[in-house]
Amino acid sequence: MEHIFASGEPVPTVSIGKIFTPAQSFPDVASFVDVLIKNAFVISGVIFFILLIFGGFTFIVSAGGGDAKKAEQSKQTITAAATGLVLIFASYWIIQIIEVITGVKILNLK
């Protein structure tokens, strides 16, 4: 059965096997690493956000209960998350500086 849009045009269908064949997606190791690094930046941002929310929530709950040990632990969680994000951004900018100095394209993030 063919599905049709309200405009009368058929809905295009795609076979999943054609999208995710490894030979077409990653012709060499460099393109795989490129995709991996792009996604690592995004995933690290999401992890930072989750740790920041978790640490803030834990800090608020521990401050209300008067538990100084948990408050200190939540401060350490927030500090570690911020430090990790700074390290990720620093690694990105170091790679950019190396690209400018050497003229070699390391990341194809565009």
C-alpha positions as a printed NumPy array, in Angstrom:
array([[ 0.   ,  0.   ,  0.   ],
       [ 1.401,  3.363, -1.019],
       [ 1.065,  6.27 ,  1.397],
       [ 0.079,  9.627, -0.083],
       [ 0.545, 13.175,  1.217],
       [-2.495, 15.47 ,  1.475],
       [-1.234, 17.179, -1.704],
       [-1.639, 13.919, -3.595],
       [ 2.11 , 13.189, -3.924],
       [ 3.351,  9.765, -2.85 ],
       [ 5.467,  9.533,  0.299],
       [ 9.018,  8.535, -0.626],
       [10.205,  5.291,  0.918],
       [13.792,  4.381,  1.683],
       [15.259,  0.999,  2.419],
       [17.235,  1.054,  5.67 ],
       [19.846, -1.242,  4.199],
       [20.722,  1.366,  1.591],
       [21.259,  4.106,  4.176],
       [23.515,  2.273,  6.604],
       [25.855,  0.239,  4.45 ],
       [29.353,  0.691,  5.893],
       [31.093,  0.874,  2.523],
       [28.952,  3.831,  1.446],
       [28.919,  5.645,  4.79 ],
       [32.605,  5.419,  5.643],
       [34.842,  4.873,  2.63 ],
       [37.953,  5.22 ,  4.823],
       [38.958,  5.406,  8.47 ],
       [39.412,  9.195,  8.352],
       [35.762,  9.819,  7.514],
       [34.692,  7.516, 10.37 ],
       [36.931,  9.374, 12.844],
       [35.582, 12.676, 11.522],
       [31.989, 11.625, 12.232],
       [33.027, 10.235, 15.611],
       [34.687, 13.517, 16.649],
       [31.744, 15.616, 15.482],
       [29.402, 13.512, 17.584],
       [31.816, 13.501, 20.541],
       [31.536, 17.293, 20.779],
       [27.749, 17.092, 20.802],
       [27.636, 14.21 , 23.279],
       [30.069, 15.97 , 25.613],
       [27.814, 19.031, 25.618],
       [24.798, 16.908, 26.475],
       [26.703, 15.14 , 29.261],
       [27.802, 18.52 , 30.637],
       [24.222, 19.751, 30.67 ],
       [22.969, 16.613, 32.427],
       [25.736, 16.757, 35.061],
       [25.089, 20.453, 35.621],
       [21.36 , 19.86 , 36.172],
       [22.058, 16.845, 38.402],
       [24.661, 18.708, 40.465],
       [22.434, 21.747, 40.849],
       [19.445, 19.659, 41.886],
       [21.555, 17.698, 44.383],
       [22.968, 20.939, 45.783],
       [19.515, 22.414, 46.308],
       [18.201, 19.245, 47.951],
       [21.249, 18.875, 50.214],
       [21.142, 22.548, 51.235],
       [17.51 , 22.16 , 52.255],
       [18.32 , 19.075, 54.329],
       [21.419, 20.577, 55.937],
       [23.734, 17.84 , 54.654],
       [27.114, 19.519, 54.154],
       [28.734, 16.35 , 52.797],
       [26.251, 16.038, 49.908],
       [26.465, 19.783, 49.236],
       [30.239, 19.5  , 48.851],
       [29.831, 16.447, 46.626],
       [27.384, 18.3  , 44.374],
       [29.789, 21.257, 44.132],
       [32.486, 18.821, 43.02 ],
       [30.125, 17.388, 40.386],
       [29.409, 20.849, 38.973],
       [33.118, 21.751, 39.025],
       [34.086, 18.499, 37.289],
       [31.431, 19.037, 34.602],
       [32.644, 22.586, 33.943],
       [36.278, 21.427, 33.858],
       [35.4  , 18.705, 31.354],
       [33.614, 21.17 , 29.089],
       [36.581, 23.562, 29.223],
       [38.902, 20.676, 28.274],
       [36.7  , 19.756, 25.308],
       [36.682, 23.348, 24.042],
       [40.429, 23.654, 24.642],
       [41.082, 20.499, 22.62 ],
       [38.947, 21.849, 19.786],
       [40.814, 25.179, 19.715],
       [44.216, 23.472, 19.942],
       [43.299, 21.418, 16.879],
       [42.195, 24.602, 15.1  ],
       [45.526, 26.301, 15.928],
       [47.456, 23.268, 14.643],
       [45.409, 23.397, 11.407],
       [46.265, 27.087, 10.904],
       [49.968, 26.619, 11.664],
       [50.514, 23.493,  9.573],
       [47.925, 24.106,  6.867],
       [46.724, 20.503,  7.206],
       [42.973, 19.981,  7.572],
       [42.425, 17.733, 10.605],
       [38.703, 18.118, 11.273],
       [36.113, 18.508,  8.546],
       [33.399, 19.961, 10.778],
       [31.643, 21.899,  8.044]])
